[in-house]
Amino acid sequence: MDFGDVFEMFFGGGFGQGSSSGHRKSRGRDLRYDMEITLEEAATGIKKNITVEKPEICEDCDGKGGEDYDKCGDCNGTGVKRVRQQTPFGIFESRVTCKKCQGHGEIIKNTCSKCKGKGVIHQKKTIEVNIPAGVDSGAQLRLKEEGEAVKNGTTGDLYVFIDVLKHKYFEREDDDILLEIPISVTQAMLGDEVEVPTLEGKAMLKIPKGTQPETTFRMKNKGIQHLNHPGTGDQLVKIKVEIPEKLTKKQETLIKEFDKELGKRKSFLERLFG
């Protein structure tokens, strides 16, 4: 099935239920299915099969409930009956659904043995769902006529509610993904090239010399595909410099020697006010 013909995107709102009134053609109820997907699946889109148990049109009788019909004698084939009521203001006449034929205007002579005249059978159906890239939690996918089927009526729709699972490493911000990585003081001072995870696998990130704590690097096009227009978000990598809590005597000595090599430095107030 073509995505454009089958799906409609909804953000917010709800889904309704079909109803019938009088001789109007009935409509099956809309159904709901809750689906969990990973952040990787939301980033690139995916096709998934779901199984839904619901009333389906009986194939043996094509949803008619049987064969050979007689016109309903109670409503004379109209599906409705006129009811007259005496009130203090006079006689009022209203039209109600015929109970004998349930508004169909016909009575089945030979009932279908498979569906017992109901026209529908409660059974499981496997449906392929095409989840577009860029969806987020709360998105709803509408599958037309995949809801509840009814005899002599139209089938309702199926609404798939999307919930994107929390990721082990990444946080999502619109179509960008955020990641924090720890590096050592030495790596921050001397620079390095480190391996970082992405939604597509591992990639190398260059850490320049003199990188400061909380610096954020942008990895272009490593985020989530945009839902409504071309392009992809980025991956933002924030640097967390790890300061060792315990040092050996040798390490302390080397650090003190290094500090001397830096020379005399201005105090914080001197740097702030000159």
Secondary structure, DSSP 8 states (H G I E B T S, - for coil): --HHHH--EEES---------TTS--B---EEEEEEE-HHHHHH-EEEEEEEEEEEE-TTTTTSSEEEEEE-TTTTTSSEEEEEEEETTEEEEEEEE-TTTTTSSEEEEEE-TTTTTSSEEEEEEEEEEEE-TT--TTEEEEETT-S---TTSB---EEEEEEE---SS-EEETTEEEEEEEEEHHHHHH-EEEEEEETTEEEEEEE-TT--TT-EEEETT-S-B-SSSS-B--EEEEEEEE--S---HHHHHHHHHHHHHH-----HHHHHH-
